[in-house]
Amino acid sequence: MKKITTSFACIMLMIGVFAQAPGEKCATMTHFNQRVLNNPEVQTRMGQTEALTKQWLENHPNALKKKGNNKSLASVYIPVVVHVLWNDPIENVSDAQIQSQIDILNEDFRLLNADSLDPSHPFWIYTVDSEIEFCLASVDPNGNPTDGITRTFTNVVAFEANDDEKFTSSGGHDNWDPTQYLNIWVCNLDASGGTLGYAAFPSDLATDPELDGVVIRYEAFGDIGTAGTAGFTANDLGRTATHEVGHWLNLRHIWGDDQCGDDFVNDTEIAEGENYNCPSFPHRPGNLCGSGPDGEMYMNYMDYVDDYCMNMFTYDQALRMFAALNTERVGLLTSLGCDDASLINELANEGKFDLYPNPSNGVFTINSLQNLTITPIVYNVIGAEVKRFNGINHFPSTLDLSDLPNGIYYVKNIGSGKSLTKKIIISK
C-alpha cells in the first residue's frame, strides 16, 4: 500500500513531468503536465499544496466516521453549476440528464451506489461514505435564483481539452466564482484520442481561478440521454464525473501516473499501471510493485476501468478530499450556492434508511431517518420480487427474511418520493 512521504514537496519538484500519453481516458495529468512545461511554478504550487495536505491530515486523523459507527448527514454540500456548450443540438443535454449526473455523484460519494462491493469482498473494509454531497446551485453568484445550468451555443465543433471551454471569448463559458461553486462544462471533446474528461487540481485555484472546474464529454455524462452514445457504451453510468471530481478534490490515479507510482493514499494497493475494461478479481496479486494477495484495487473510482466495474473510494481518499475542502477549497464550506441548508438536509434524508447487521442470518433491523411510513420490497439477484413489507411506520423495526435462502438480495424503499436501494447478504 502507498504511503504519504514526508518529503513530497521536494519529490514533486524533482520528478518533473509525469509520464502520460495524450489520448488517455482522463486528460487531467496530460493537461497538468502541459501547464508545467509552460510554467514551472505550477509544479511548485502542487508541491506546496501537498505539504499543506499532509499537515492537515496529520492534525485530523479521525475527520470521518469509520465503519461500525452511525452515519451522519453530509458534512459538506457542494453547489454545482453545469455549463452546457453545444454546436450540434444533440450536445445540448437535457435537464434530466444533468440531474442524473448529480444523483450519481451523490450515490458514489455517499456509498449509496447499488453496485458497491459486497461486505464479504476483501476490499470492502476500505470503502467509505465520504460525507460529501452535491446540489445544482439554487443561487447564482449575484444572489439571484438559478437552476444551476447555463446553456451556450458555440461555433466550436469540438474542444481540445485545452481550457478553451472555460472562456466565453473562445466559444465556451466563463466559470462562476470557483471558490463558491464546482463548475462542470459538458461539451463535445475531440474524439480522436477518446478523452472522456479532465479536471483542475486545487493547487492552482488561488493563482488561476478562471481555469478551475471539471470538463466532461457529453457522451459520458450522466446515465440517460446521450450517455454511452457514439461508441462510449462503457462510460454510460456517469462515473467519468465521479473520477474527475475526485481529481478536483486532489485525488490522484491509483497508479500514481507512473509504473508502481504513489497516489499519496495509504489504503489503496500499489498498482503497476492503469487498468482498463473490467478485470477479474483478484487482479495482479503479488504484482511487481509488491501488491498483496488481493491484487490491485481496479474497482476504485480513480482507475480507468469501465463504469460498471468501478464502485468505491477508500477512507484515506475521503480524508484527502476533506483536506482539500478545509484548505485550498475552504470557501465551499460557507458557500450559499445551495441556498437553504435545512431544506437541503431534508431532501438529502428523503427516502434514506439503514439495514443492519449486514450480512445477517436473515433477521435485519431497519431504521428510517425520517420516521415516515415505508414499504420495503426485497428482490433477488435477477430482479424478481421475493418479499414485501407493507406500511412500516415505527422504527427501529425488524425485517425477518430468515425464510429466504442464503445469497445476495436488494431491498428497495418505495414509501417516499425518493426510492433508494440497499444490498444485503443472508448467510446462515
Secondary structure as UniProt FT lines:
FT   TURN            6..7
FT   HELIX           8..15
FT   TURN            22..23
FT   HELIX           28..38
FT   HELIX           41..59
FT   TURN            61..62
FT   TURN            67..68
FT   STRAND          76..86
FT   HELIX           89..91
FT   HELIX           95..109
FT   TURN            110..111
FT   TURN            114..115
FT   TURN            119..120
FT   TURN            122..123
FT   HELIX           124..126
FT   STRAND          132..136
FT   TURN            141..142
FT   STRAND          149..153
FT   HELIX           164..166
FT   HELIX           168..170
FT   TURN            178..180
FT   STRAND          182..187
FT   HELIX           191..193
FT   STRAND          197..199
FT   HELIX           202..204
FT   TURN            205..207
FT   HELIX           209..211
FT   STRAND          214..217
FT   HELIX           218..220
FT   TURN            225..228
FT   TURN            230..231
FT   HELIX           233..235
FT   HELIX           239..248
FT   TURN            249..250
FT   TURN            254..257
FT   TURN            259..260
FT   TURN            266..267
FT   TURN            285..286
FT   TURN            288..289
FT   TURN            293..294
FT   TURN            298..299
FT   TURN            301..302
FT   HELIX           307..309
FT   HELIX           315..325
FT   TURN            326..329
FT   HELIX           330..334
FT   TURN            337..338
FT   HELIX           341..349
FT   TURN            350..351
FT   STRAND          353..356
FT   STRAND          363..368
FT   STRAND          376..379
FT   TURN            381..382
FT   STRAND          385..388
FT   STRAND          397..400
FT   TURN            402..403
FT   STRAND          407..413
FT   STRAND          420..426
//
